[in-house]
């Protein structure tokens, strides 16, 4: 762990100069500078004083900060190809999240398998083409730029009746894909 870098980050979050932090801890500005540049290490007592001055505790300071991945690149997408469609999972391991976004490409004159009723909700945004959304005994035509949103309590599936590919951003909550 880079103690000095973390102390500097906290100091800056509190809008303190090195001199202000040093004064609050009865240390020198030079010592704080050396500490932040990883040139020295504090004693436990000194670190405790610094953390108190920064408004934190040992427990908070040393808590493991595994940062959650926020941005995903195309190289990380997981792809499943079938003769009638392609599914791309846009967020790897999204099954552990509250929702699961996928990009679905449906070939002309084909459809996805019917999904049985299940708990949750689904949302789709048609990026290209037009499709038929089958929901229970009803069917809806959804065109490029339009969205669909429904409770997943009825059998449902998407169908492409056109001569061009359909591309849909589809999100299920909770994950079901």
N, C-alpha and C positions, 0 to 999 in steps of 0.2 A: 504494500500500500504506500502511496506517495503522500505521506503525512503533510508535508509542507504545501503541496499543491492543494490539498483539501482544505487546509487552514486558510490559504489565500482566497480560495473560492468563497468560503464562509465570510471572511473579512469583507470581501467586495460585495457580497450579498447584503451585508449590514451597512454598506456605504462608509466603512471606516478606512482611514489611512493607516499605514504601518505605524506611524507615530502615535495615532490615537489608540490603536490596539496596545502598543507597547506601554503607554501611559496607564492604561486600565489594568495592566498586569505587572506594573513596576519592573518592566524590562526596557531594553534599549531598542530603538528603531533598527539599528544594525543587526541585533539578534533576530528580530522578526524577519528581516530581509534574508539573513542566512538560513533561517528555518524554512521560509517559503521557497527558497532556491535549493533546498535539500542539501545544504552544506553543513548542517548540524542537526542533532536530534534533541528534543526536550526531555527533561526528566518527567516522571509521572506527575509530580507536584506542579511543575511548570505547565505541562499540557493541561492539567485540570484547571489552572488559573486562566489559561488562554480560552479553553472551551467555555468556562463560565462567562468570560467577557464577551464571547460570541453568542451567548444565549443557547448553548446546547449542552448535552451530557455525553459521557463516554459511550453509553449505549447507542445514542443517536449517531454519534460521530463514527463509530466503528460498525454500524449496521451495514450489512452487505447490500450494495447498491447495484445489483444486476439490472442494468437498464433494459427496459423492454424495447424490442425492435419496433420501430414505427413506420419506416419506409421499406418497401419491398421492390426489388427490381424484377424485370422480366426473366432474368436468369434463375430466379428463385421460384417461379411459378411451377406448379406440378401439372403435367398435361396427361390427359387420357384421350386417346384417339379410338374412335369406332367408325364403322363405314358410314353411319348416318349423322354423326355429330362429333364434336370435340369439346371437352370440358377442360378448363384451366382453373385450378385453384390458385387464387391470387395472393392468398395469405397462407404460407405453409403452416401446417398444424393448427389451423383455425378451429378444428373440432373442440379445442379446449376453451374457445372464446364464446361470447354470447351470440355472435352471428358469424356466418360463413359466406363470404363473397366469392362467386365464381363467374367466369366468362364462358358463355356457351355459344358455340357456333353450330347451327343446324343446317345441314345440306338441303338443297332443293327437293321438294316432294318427299319429305321424311319427317319423322317425329321422334320425340324422346319417349321412353317407356313410361307407362302410367305409374304415377307415384301413389301409393295407398295413403289413406288418411292418417295423419299423425299430429302430434302436438306442435304448435308453433305458428309462425307467420312467414310469408314469403313476399318478396318485392322483386320486381324486374324492370329494367329500363332497356328499351329496344334501341340499340345503337345503329343497326343496319337492317334494312328489309322490313317485312311485316309478317306476323305470325298469328296463329289461332291459339288462344289460351283455353284449354278445356278444364272446366272446374265443375265437378259434379255433372249434372245434366245440362249445364249451360256452356256456351262457347262464345269467346270474345275475340274480335279482331283487334290486334294491337300493332300500330305502325311505328316506324322510326320516329324517335323523339317522344313517344308516349310511354307511360309506365303502367304496371299492374301491381296490385297489392291485395293479398287475401289471407284469410285464415286457412291453415292447411288441413282442416277437418274433413274435407271432401276429396275424393280421388281427383288427381289433376295431372296434366301434362301439356307440353308445348308441341305445336305442329307447324311445319313450314309447308304451305300449299303453293308456294311461288316458284319461279324459275331461278331465283337468286338466293345466295346464302343469307341466313339471318344470324345476327350477332346480338346477344342479350347479356347485360350485366345482371346477374341474379343473386339475390341475397336471402339466405334462410336463417331464421332465428327460432329456436336454437339450431345449430348446425345439423344437417341431415345428409349432405351429399357424400 
